[in-house]
Amino acid sequence: MAGSPSAPLTRRIVGLALLFVASGTTHLVRPQVFEPIVPHALPARRELVYVSGVAELVCAAGLLVPGTRSVAGWGSAALLVGVFPANVQMTVAAAKRWRRHPDDPKRAAFLAGTVARLPLQWPLVRVALSATGRDV
């Protein structure tokens, strides 16, 4: 990976970086929002939320700098795959809340949003991989 050519800075890569900045900042400022979606088998939820927030900010910065874009692309893809279980956990928890109150349109809408979000993670991984400068 060292010495890999830098991919051009596209709008999609900038968009992913901005998404990481927003999410990473929220992880650090309001970690309690993310703690419930850390898979239950993992210890130290608050610490994991902080670590993932910092990782998102580091990836964002790396994506924007030509000399680190390739490595940041690989790191961003790994991060997105690594946090996918938390997205699944969010959907499972939303489904449980909705089943307790199936007539609540807000809970139904939130559940629908979490379900719709799951397949959207993969296009984000593709954008991250596009930053590597390699055909992947």
C-alpha positions as CSV (number, residue, x, y, z in Angstrom):
1,M,0.0,0.0,0.0
2,A,2.9,2.4,0.7
3,G,3.7,4.2,-2.5
4,S,0.3,3.4,-4.0
5,P,-0.8,6.2,-6.4
6,S,-3.3,8.6,-4.9
7,A,-6.8,8.4,-6.2
8,P,-8.3,11.7,-7.3
9,L,-10.3,13.5,-4.7
10,T,-13.9,13.0,-6.0
11,R,-17.2,14.3,-4.6
12,R,-18.0,10.9,-3.4
13,I,-14.8,10.7,-1.4
14,V,-15.3,14.2,0.0
15,G,-18.9,13.1,0.9
16,L,-17.6,10.0,2.7
17,A,-15.1,12.2,4.6
18,L,-17.8,14.6,5.6
19,L,-20.0,11.7,6.7
20,F,-17.1,10.5,8.9
21,V,-16.6,14.0,10.3
22,A,-20.2,14.3,11.3
23,S,-20.5,10.7,12.7
24,G,-17.1,10.8,14.4
25,T,-17.8,14.1,16.1
26,T,-21.2,12.8,17.3
27,H,-19.5,9.7,18.7
28,L,-17.2,11.9,20.8
29,V,-19.8,14.5,21.9
30,R,-22.8,12.2,22.5
31,P,-21.4,8.7,23.0
32,Q,-24.5,7.6,24.8
33,V,-26.4,7.7,21.5
34,F,-24.2,4.9,20.1
35,E,-23.6,2.8,23.2
36,P,-26.9,0.8,22.8
37,I,-25.9,-0.4,19.3
38,V,-22.6,-1.8,20.3
39,P,-23.1,-5.6,20.1
40,H,-23.8,-7.0,23.5
41,A,-20.9,-9.5,23.3
42,L,-18.4,-6.6,23.2
43,P,-17.0,-5.1,26.5
44,A,-16.3,-1.5,27.2
45,R,-19.1,0.1,25.1
46,R,-18.3,3.7,25.8
47,E,-14.6,3.2,25.0
48,L,-15.5,1.4,21.8
49,V,-17.7,4.3,20.8
50,Y,-14.9,6.7,21.5
51,V,-12.4,4.6,19.5
52,S,-14.7,4.3,16.5
53,G,-15.3,8.1,16.6
54,V,-11.6,8.8,16.6
55,A,-11.2,6.3,13.8
56,E,-13.8,8.0,11.7
57,L,-12.1,11.4,12.2
58,V,-8.7,9.9,11.3
59,C,-10.2,8.3,8.2
60,A,-11.9,11.5,7.2
61,A,-8.7,13.5,7.4
62,G,-6.7,10.8,5.6
63,L,-9.2,10.7,2.7
64,L,-8.7,14.4,2.1
65,V,-4.9,14.3,1.9
66,P,-3.4,12.9,-1.3
67,G,-0.5,11.3,0.4
68,T,-2.7,9.3,2.8
69,R,-5.8,8.8,0.7
70,S,-4.9,5.3,-0.3
71,V,-4.2,4.0,3.2
72,A,-7.2,5.9,4.5
73,G,-9.3,4.3,1.8
74,W,-8.3,0.8,3.0
75,G,-8.8,1.9,6.6
76,S,-12.2,3.4,5.9
77,A,-13.4,0.3,4.1
78,A,-12.3,-1.8,7.1
79,L,-14.0,0.6,9.5
80,L,-17.2,0.4,7.6
81,V,-17.2,-3.4,7.6
82,G,-16.2,-3.4,11.3
83,V,-19.1,-1.3,12.4
84,F,-21.6,-3.1,10.4
85,P,-22.6,-5.4,13.3
86,A,-23.6,-2.2,15.2
87,N,-25.9,-1.3,12.4
88,V,-27.4,-4.8,12.6
89,Q,-27.8,-4.4,16.3
90,M,-29.6,-1.1,15.8
91,T,-32.1,-2.8,13.5
92,V,-32.6,-5.6,15.9
93,A,-33.3,-3.2,18.8
94,A,-35.6,-1.1,16.6
95,A,-37.5,-4.2,15.7
96,K,-38.0,-5.2,19.4
97,R,-39.2,-1.6,20.2
98,W,-41.6,-1.7,17.3
99,R,-43.0,-5.1,18.2
100,R,-43.8,-3.8,21.7
101,H,-45.7,-0.8,20.1
102,P,-46.6,-1.8,16.6
103,D,-49.1,1.1,16.2
104,D,-46.4,3.7,16.8
105,P,-45.6,5.3,13.4
106,K,-42.4,6.8,14.7
107,R,-41.1,3.4,15.8
108,A,-42.2,1.9,12.5
109,A,-40.4,4.7,10.5
110,F,-37.3,4.3,12.6
111,L,-37.2,0.6,12.0
112,A,-37.7,1.1,8.3
113,G,-34.9,3.6,8.2
114,T,-32.5,1.2,10.0
115,V,-33.4,-1.7,7.6
116,A,-32.9,0.6,4.6
117,R,-29.6,1.7,6.0
118,L,-28.1,-1.8,6.1
119,P,-27.5,-2.3,2.3
120,L,-26.4,1.3,2.0
121,Q,-23.2,0.4,3.9
122,W,-21.8,-1.4,0.9
123,P,-21.8,1.6,-1.5
124,L,-19.9,3.4,1.2
125,V,-17.4,0.6,1.3
126,R,-17.0,0.9,-2.5
127,V,-16.4,4.7,-2.2
128,A,-13.8,4.0,0.4
129,L,-12.1,1.4,-1.8
130,S,-12.2,3.9,-4.7
131,A,-9.9,6.1,-2.6
132,T,-7.2,3.4,-2.6
133,G,-6.2,4.2,-6.2
134,R,-6.4,0.5,-7.1
135,D,-9.0,-1.3,-9.2
136,V,-10.8,-3.3,-6.5
